[in-house]
Structures are given as structure tokens and as C-alpha cells.
Amino acid sequence: MTGKFLFGLVASAAIGIVLTGTPTSANENIEASISAVEPRVIAWREDIHEHPELGNREVRTAGVVEAHLRSLGMDTIRTQVAHTGVVAVLIGGKPGPVVALRADMDGLPVTEQVDIPFASKVRTQYKGAEVGVMHACGHDAHTAILMGAAEVLASHREDLAGTVLFIFQPAEEGVPAGENGGAKMMLEEGVFADPRPDVVFGLHTSPMEHGTLRVRKQAAMAGSDRLKIVVTGEQTHGAMPELGVDAISASAQIITALQTMVARQMGAASAPSVVSIGKIEGGVRGNIITGRVDMLGTIRHLNPDMHEDLLRRIRHTAETVAESVGAKAEVSFRTYAPVVFNQPTLVDQMLPTLRRAALDGKVITDGPPAMGAEDFAYFAREVPGMYFHLGANKPGVPFGEAAPNHSPFYYVDNGALLTGVKAMVNLTLDYMALNPAADDAGAE
């Protein structure tokens, strides 16, 4: 991680720089602009929610985003980045740092069951089957929030002491088989090349209490790998298992051994990890012992230094357990994303901003990291980054009583969107104020 942060200013002046270090009228104008954009943010969110698109297929969504950014007079706009991504640059009226703001745009192959007027009825083909499509992870809200933040910041362009890079990313949830995409591909196509940001911010809706923000230093979300194990035995009659090698029995033993390996070989404190098998496919009928089983799963880890050792142990466990019963296991991995790392000094610097944006100032900074993964991690490996969560439950619904992300019942309350806009706008303005250009900082 790179970057120097004036975090010593936080204790004495982090709030004052924005609230009292600039004219009161300027602050009032920003707040007025944020409030004024709320109806449009809600309208964008509902429209995008009603018309979700899967990863690398966000053509309509990208068009809505592009049209809005062009209406704001952005200095540059790039489209079709990593297939359907949209990137825009807004150059402020004063010199200063480059702040990148990121939102993801893709939906999921989930059939919506939420009773709202703008519920998705979209159907499409996914892996050879017809499926429903839903914004079951809140990316519709992320996109609308960043569109709103872009409008507010563009309307105050002359007062901006720096440059803003708006990143609307496709395929955060993963790409179709045989394709590339997501944050990694955007970086490969130069999203951070010109201008190169000094910092990157991103948010994600969560079934937390309405308007609450949550941020964690260092490892905020897990790194993730896709796991495939092909177990090969020897097919035989179900009445005569001794004449073959039961691939299903071998796969069952592998699953048990993997859980034991995680619990007994990986340190619970130094290398917290999760290995889950989510799909098993093998066999054709009850009286035939199959000779092949395909297993698909996911691996999550929070300690990058232990990542390679975890993969090695998974491979060794699967291969040796299969060998012990006369079968063979072929193990393969595909990395989705590394650990989401929040730069500690950056979090310290921006905490006052989050508290000012959160409803009733409620910001959660403790608790365990999330074992979910996010390819925002690739952006935060290039420059210092901060990724935080926005509580989007209905008012009065506490955490634990709402449907989780990826559920067909996942719900984002429109009233939480304004908190997201406030956070993104004020993180941009405060970071610029706390990290001025060299001349403004008094350097020779």
C-alpha cells in the first residue's frame, strides 16, 4: 500500500475543515444540492432495479449512466471499458488530488420475490437455463447513488480542489464462462492510467439498520477463490461395490476432510478461512455406483500471507483422501478477488466524514470482517482504498431480521440512498481538503 495521509489533522480539524474551514454558504449549498438530487436518485434506482442485467451484459444500465454523465458535462467519458463499464473524469476548478469513486452495475440470476411496484420480471438465459434476474445485492442502489454524487459534484465543479474519477463497473458478481471482466479487466484496460487516482472509495448496501454505515480497518472482506474437484473412481453395480471405486463415497469423505482441515490445520486467529462445497453432480440412477463426481465450491480467506498454504492444503487433502480409497481427485482453483484491504490511516482520516453522513452519526467500526468477497479489492491494491457498508433496511428493522444479500427477498429502502450520496460526496470533498495540492499546502 502506498500514499501519505495527513491523519494528524483528524483529531484537531477533520470536521472543522469542512464545516468551518469553508464558508457556511458553501456547505449549505452542498447540502442543498444533495437533498435536491434525492428524487432523481430514487427514480434511477427504481428504473435500474426493474431492468436488471447480468455481468458483462449491462448494456441498458450503461446507457442510462452514460446519458446522465454526458448531461453533466464531464471532461472525459469512456464507454465499453471491460465490455460495458463507463468511466468519467470531472476536473475541478482548483488543483488537488484525484479521488476515484466506484459503483458496480450487475444483477444476479435470482427470481425476485419482493412485493414492490418496480420489482424485476426480467428473464434470461444463464448457463443453459432460463432464470429470473434481480438486483439481489443492491447494485442498482450503488449505481444510482454514484449518479447522484456525480450530479452534486459536477454542480460545484469550480469549488472542487481536485479531480474526480467516476467508475461504473460491470460484472462484480462474476463473468460468464470463458469471458474476462470486472475490476481486474478495467485496470488492465487503463482505468487508473490517466488520471491515476490518489485514493478510491466504494460502498455496498447491507441488511443493517437504516442509514447506518460500517467500516473496518485492514481486512474488511475476504479474498475468494472458486474451487473445482473432479473425483474419478470406477463404475460398478450398486449391489457389488467391491468391484468398483465409489466416487460418491470418496467425495463425501473429501468434504468431511476439508472441514476438518480448516478447523484443525488453519489457525482460527491467524488464518481464518472457509471452504464450502455448493454443488455436487454425479450418478444417473440408484443402483449404479458412479465413477465420476464433479464438486464445485468456494474458498474464503482473510490472511493473504496464508492464502497459498490454504490452497496447498486443500489440494493435498482432496488428493490423498481420494487416493486412500482407490480414487483420483483433480483439484483446480480460479481466483475471484483478493482480500479487500482498507488502508488504516485512510479510515482514521475519513471517519469524521462517515459519522457526519450516517443517520444519527451511527458508524460501526468494530466487529469481524465479512467473509463475502468483492473485486473492489483489485482497485484497493493499486491505490489506498476504503470500502464501507450502508445499512438499507426499512426504518425500524434491526440487523438480523431482514433478508440477506443474494436472497430473492433482499430489500433496499429508498430512504437509505441519500445517506449513500452524502457519504460519497463528502468523502470526496473532505479528502481533497485534507490532502491539498502542494502549493495549497505551503510547499515550495
C-alpha atoms as one frame of an Amber mdcrd trajectory, in Angstrom:
protein
   0.000   0.000   0.000   1.218   3.477  -0.813   0.231   7.027  -0.080   0.816
   9.548   2.703  -2.123  10.734   4.725  -2.335  13.820   6.917  -4.115  11.835
   9.590  -2.624  14.015  12.316  -5.108  16.666  11.263  -8.057  14.438  12.030
  -8.082  14.906  15.784  -7.914  18.683  15.643  -9.582  19.725  12.442 -11.096
  16.916  10.351 -14.617  18.193  10.878 -13.709  21.858  11.008 -12.024  21.836
   7.635 -15.334  21.098   6.008 -17.845  22.618   8.394 -15.983  25.752   9.496
 -12.911  25.929   7.299 -15.051  26.751   4.268 -17.753  29.396   4.034 -21.012
  28.382   5.661 -22.855  29.214   2.466 -20.684  26.721   0.546 -21.561  23.950
   2.974 -25.221  24.856   2.810 -25.060  24.798  -0.975 -23.572  21.281  -0.964
 -26.215  20.007   1.452 -28.945  21.658  -0.613 -27.623  20.008  -3.764 -27.551
  16.601  -2.070 -31.135  16.978  -0.866 -32.293  18.206  -4.264 -30.932  15.169
  -6.111 -32.724  12.615  -3.923 -35.884  12.248  -6.075 -33.776  11.565  -9.167
 -31.589   9.059  -7.318 -34.717   7.183  -6.258 -36.087   7.265  -9.813 -32.810
   5.956 -11.263 -32.639   3.234  -8.674 -36.190   2.036  -9.319 -35.675   2.083
 -13.079 -32.416   0.118 -12.872 -33.951  -2.296 -10.376 -36.840  -3.014 -12.729
 -34.434  -3.683 -15.624 -31.524  -5.702 -14.173 -28.785  -7.172 -16.350 -26.205
  -9.854 -15.650 -22.432  -9.340 -15.687 -20.887  -8.167 -18.969 -24.431  -7.630
 -20.293 -25.240  -4.289 -18.586 -25.887  -2.531 -21.901 -29.075  -0.709 -20.909
 -27.721   0.266 -17.488 -24.509   1.599 -19.007 -26.581   3.637 -21.447 -28.562
   5.249 -18.620 -25.330   6.076 -16.803 -23.606   7.444 -19.902 -26.528   9.690
 -20.828 -26.583  11.176 -17.343 -22.828  11.774 -17.226 -22.908  13.480 -20.629
 -25.671  15.761 -19.407 -23.368  16.859 -16.582 -20.601  17.978 -18.934 -17.882
  15.605 -17.751 -14.416  16.395 -19.077 -13.949  12.900 -20.481 -16.164   9.821
 -20.734 -15.054   6.318 -21.708 -17.544   3.602 -22.516 -17.297  -0.139 -23.151
 -14.493  -0.435 -20.603 -14.253  -4.113 -19.672 -17.190  -4.721 -22.048 -19.869
  -2.445 -20.569 -18.144  -0.237 -17.994 -18.439   3.556 -18.003 -15.690   5.841
 -16.692 -15.862   9.626 -16.435 -13.469  12.350 -15.298 -14.515  15.614 -13.659
 -11.733  18.192 -13.323 -12.316  20.678 -10.530 -11.652  24.400 -10.654  -8.657
  24.133  -8.326  -5.639  21.814  -8.183  -5.710  18.862  -5.851  -5.736  15.077
  -5.570  -7.578  12.619  -7.783 -10.409  10.816  -5.975 -11.905   7.682  -7.548
 -15.489   6.659  -6.723 -16.717   3.233  -7.777 -20.139   1.598  -8.192 -20.984
  -1.835  -9.612 -23.906  -2.303 -12.017 -24.701  -6.014 -12.484 -27.595  -8.086
 -11.203 -27.865 -11.754 -10.263 -29.627 -14.841 -11.688 -32.255 -14.658  -8.931
 -36.044 -14.552  -9.356 -37.345 -11.633  -7.328 -39.967 -12.259  -4.648 -40.140
  -8.778  -3.121 -43.564  -7.154  -3.389 -42.732  -3.705  -4.750 -44.148  -1.808
  -7.760 -40.793  -1.832  -9.564 -39.954  -5.493  -8.972 -37.978  -7.200 -11.721
 -39.801  -9.504 -14.108 -36.776  -9.956 -16.364 -35.952 -13.453 -17.576 -32.813
 -14.523 -19.406 -30.577 -17.476 -20.198 -27.881 -18.376 -17.696 -25.701 -21.487
 -18.037 -28.192 -23.029 -20.421 -31.282 -22.474 -18.262 -33.929 -19.779 -18.169
 -33.651 -17.767 -14.963 -35.031 -14.647 -13.383 -32.734 -11.649 -12.993 -32.749
  -9.431  -9.901 -30.683  -6.768  -8.210 -30.434  -9.025  -5.161 -27.249  -7.377
  -3.917 -28.099  -3.678  -4.202 -26.020  -2.767  -7.235 -28.970  -0.769  -8.556
 -28.660   1.399  -5.443 -24.875   1.695  -5.805 -25.234   2.901  -9.391 -27.971
   5.415  -8.576 -26.027   6.748  -5.568 -22.922   7.376  -7.681 -25.018   9.014
 -10.410 -26.393  11.338  -7.720 -22.940  12.054  -6.312 -21.707  12.859  -9.828
 -24.524  15.392 -10.268 -23.791  17.095  -6.960 -20.046  17.284  -7.537 -20.440
  18.464 -11.135 -22.735  21.267  -9.995 -19.914  22.504  -7.730 -17.097  21.909
 -10.208 -15.470  25.349  -9.743 -15.136  24.787  -6.000 -13.597  21.313  -6.322
  -9.954  21.250  -5.260  -9.038  18.217  -7.309 -10.308  15.713  -9.863 -12.945
  13.010  -9.541 -12.819   9.691 -11.401 -16.244   8.030 -11.594 -16.107   4.273
 -12.183 -19.259   2.346 -13.088 -18.100  -1.266 -13.105 -19.672  -4.308 -14.760
 -19.508  -7.942 -13.658 -18.693  -7.609  -9.968 -20.680 -10.792  -9.338 -18.539
 -12.706 -11.805 -18.309 -13.171 -15.549 -19.862 -15.706 -17.914 -17.815 -18.828
 -18.587 -14.922 -18.163 -20.936 -15.040 -14.370 -20.517 -12.940 -11.792 -18.704
 -14.375  -8.815 -16.878 -14.857  -6.915 -13.648 -12.450  -4.660 -11.769  -9.360
  -6.561 -12.852 -10.177  -6.125 -16.527 -10.950  -2.432 -16.024  -7.474  -1.976
 -14.564  -5.955  -3.925 -17.449  -7.708  -1.504 -19.807  -6.226   1.521 -18.053
  -8.984   2.793 -15.781  -6.306   4.070 -13.353  -3.865   5.201 -16.041  -4.957
   8.783 -16.799  -5.596  10.238 -14.345  -4.152   7.925 -11.718  -6.164   8.312
  -8.518  -4.648   9.012  -5.129  -7.461   7.159  -3.383 -10.532   5.066  -4.173
 -13.827   4.821  -2.275 -16.665   2.329  -2.666 -19.802   1.342  -0.794 -22.173
  -1.613  -0.565 -25.714  -1.865   0.734 -26.241  -4.265   3.608 -29.182  -5.543
   5.673 -28.089  -3.365   8.591 -30.180  -0.793  10.381 -31.426   2.035   8.172
 -28.802   4.720   7.492 -26.028   3.032   9.493 -22.534   2.954   7.998 -19.956
   0.269   8.757 -16.235   0.394   8.032 -13.360  -1.785   9.167  -9.615  -1.207
   9.035  -7.303  -3.614   7.226  -9.052  -6.839   6.126 -12.638  -5.732   5.548
 -13.856  -8.533   3.270 -12.454 -11.934   2.408 -10.424 -12.974  -0.569 -12.186
 -15.599  -2.653 -11.311 -18.481  -4.957 -13.572 -20.775  -6.967 -12.892 -24.452
  -6.279 -13.476 -27.447  -8.558 -12.747 -31.060  -7.626 -13.291 -33.894 -10.077
 -13.334 -37.256  -8.327 -12.755 -40.265 -10.575 -13.453 -43.839  -9.451 -14.707
 -46.908 -11.285 -18.365 -47.503 -12.097 -19.982 -50.736 -10.958 -23.288 -52.327
  -9.943 -24.858 -50.923  -6.794 -25.084 -54.444  -5.369 -21.359 -55.088  -5.852
 -19.421 -52.008  -4.665 -16.284 -54.081  -4.065 -15.912 -54.455  -7.853 -15.527
 -50.725  -8.434 -14.470 -47.484  -6.754 -17.329 -45.369  -5.412 -16.732 -41.760
  -6.461 -19.698 -40.517  -4.395 -18.371 -42.126  -1.228 -14.934 -40.660  -1.925
 -16.383 -37.178  -2.474 -18.260 -37.399   0.843 -15.037 -38.236   2.648 -13.275
 -35.339   0.899 -15.936 -32.871   2.072 -15.592 -34.040   5.679 -11.795 -33.950
   5.479 -11.790 -30.405   4.085 -13.850 -29.128   7.006 -11.537 -30.905   9.457
  -8.512 -29.444   7.699  -9.837 -25.886   8.046 -10.780 -26.398  11.697  -7.641
 -28.242  12.784  -4.819 -27.119  10.490  -5.524 -23.431   9.801  -5.183 -21.048
  12.736  -8.549 -19.608  13.748  -6.887 -16.293  14.650  -4.026 -16.058  12.159
  -5.689 -17.623   9.120  -9.495 -17.550   9.378 -10.899 -19.330   6.346 -13.986
 -21.036   4.952 -14.215 -23.882   2.423 -17.722 -24.666   1.177 -18.861 -27.181
  -1.434 -22.013 -25.814  -3.002 -22.641 -28.227  -5.845 -22.138 -31.984  -6.301
 -23.045 -33.773  -9.501 -22.622 -37.470 -10.165 -24.505 -40.632 -10.927 -27.505
 -41.464 -13.090 -29.600 -43.921 -11.048 -29.809 -45.528  -7.643 -28.454 -48.978
  -8.478 -25.318 -47.811 -10.316 -22.245 -46.725  -8.374 -20.867 -43.873 -10.421
 -17.274 -43.485 -11.451 -17.234 -39.700 -11.507 -18.366 -36.838  -9.307 -17.923
 -33.105 -10.032 -17.740 -30.823  -6.990 -17.900 -27.027  -7.087 -17.201 -24.783
  -4.142 -15.824 -21.552  -2.800 -12.823 -20.693  -0.630 -12.659 -17.594   1.572
  -9.626 -16.275   3.452  -8.644 -13.155   5.388  -4.868 -13.508   5.614  -3.120
 -13.021   2.264   0.108 -14.448   3.703  -1.656 -17.776   4.350  -3.511 -17.949
   1.032  -1.088 -20.162  -0.857  -0.741 -22.512   2.109  -4.538 -22.849   2.311
  -4.766 -23.789  -1.391  -1.903 -26.274  -0.998  -3.624 -27.961   1.939  -6.938
 -28.185   0.070  -5.256 -29.870  -2.887  -3.278 -32.231  -0.663  -6.340 -33.188
   1.398  -8.549 -33.935  -1.596  -5.890 -35.895  -3.469  -4.765 -38.023  -0.531
  -8.288 -38.824   0.698  -9.290 -39.925  -2.810  -6.123 -41.977  -3.159  -6.808
 -43.726   0.161  -9.966 -45.312  -1.301  -8.541 -46.010  -4.732  -9.986 -42.929
  -6.456  -8.352 -39.894  -8.004  -9.086 -36.216  -7.312  -8.200 -33.416  -9.731
  -8.279 -30.051  -7.958  -8.351 -26.657  -9.665  -8.713 -23.085  -8.417  -9.771
 -19.834 -10.020  -9.197 -16.630  -8.074 -12.130 -14.241  -7.925 -10.648 -11.490
  -5.772  -8.014 -10.888  -3.111  -8.775  -9.590   0.383 -10.444  -6.153   0.491
  -7.900  -4.105   2.435  -8.935  -0.776   3.957  -5.913   1.470   4.492  -5.954
   2.152   8.277  -4.709   5.737   8.076  -7.296   6.477   5.413 -10.090   5.077
   7.592  -8.853   7.194  10.524  -8.826  10.249   8.317 -12.315   9.768   6.912
 -14.195   8.526   9.997 -15.478  12.022  10.880 -16.899  12.272   7.372 -18.738
   8.960   7.686 -20.147   9.975  11.067 -21.456  13.186   9.583 -23.089  11.307
   6.702 -24.606   8.440   8.690 -28.102   8.695  10.102 -27.757   9.927  13.689
 -23.992   9.654  13.260 -24.071   5.870  13.666 -20.900   4.327  12.262 -19.847
   0.800  13.241 -16.080   0.299  13.333 -15.753  -2.910  15.337 -16.880  -6.462
  14.752 -15.486  -9.180  12.499 -14.707  -8.756   8.817 -17.207 -10.001   6.273
 -16.467 -13.370   4.671 -18.148 -12.195   1.495 -15.814 -11.125  -1.299 -15.650
  -8.048  -3.528 -13.452  -7.350  -6.532 -13.124  -3.740  -5.349 -10.072  -5.366
  -3.761  -8.203  -5.038  -7.068  -8.686  -1.253  -7.045  -7.560  -1.034  -3.400
  -4.378  -2.966  -4.236  -3.392  -0.287  -6.753  -4.032   2.793  -4.578  -5.139
   3.309  -0.962  -8.812   2.388  -0.706 -11.727   2.403   1.683 -14.793   0.213
   1.282 -17.763   0.643   3.597 -21.289  -0.697   4.037 -24.568   1.192   4.033
 -27.497  -0.065   6.111 -30.542  -0.205   3.845 -33.237  -1.968   5.854 -36.673
  -0.487   6.290 -36.645   2.027   9.172 -37.014   0.196  12.447 -35.884  -3.195
  11.114 -32.731  -4.272  13.001 -29.874  -6.304  11.617 -30.718  -9.995  11.564
 -34.392  -9.539  10.789 -34.039  -8.708   7.095 -33.234 -10.929   4.130 -29.505
 -11.130   3.332 -27.776 -10.136   0.121 -28.385 -12.578  -2.772 -31.771 -13.561
  -1.356 -34.855 -13.269  -3.621 -36.313 -11.231  -0.741 -33.378  -8.784  -0.479
 -34.770  -5.283   0.028 -33.173  -1.849  -0.197 -35.172   1.035   1.250 -35.103
   4.153  -0.914 -34.734   6.309   2.174 -31.201   4.979   2.684 -29.980   6.205
  -0.712 -29.458   9.790   0.417 -27.070   8.615   3.138 -25.008   6.951   0.416
 -24.923  10.130  -1.675 -23.906  12.199   1.364 -21.104   9.777   2.139 -19.663
   9.688  -1.384 -19.870  13.453  -1.906 -18.398  14.369   1.462 -15.663  11.738
   1.314 -14.570  13.376  -1.933 -14.679  16.930  -0.589 -13.087  16.101   2.763
 -10.293  14.049   1.240  -9.482  16.948  -1.070  -9.488  19.382   1.862  -7.283
  17.136   3.998  -4.846  16.356   1.171  -4.384  19.636  -0.728  -2.160  20.251
  -3.702   1.470  21.022  -2.876   1.114  24.761  -3.483  -2.006  24.929  -1.328
  -0.212  23.023   1.441   2.531  25.601   1.529   5.234  23.526  -0.125   7.871
  25.313  -2.158
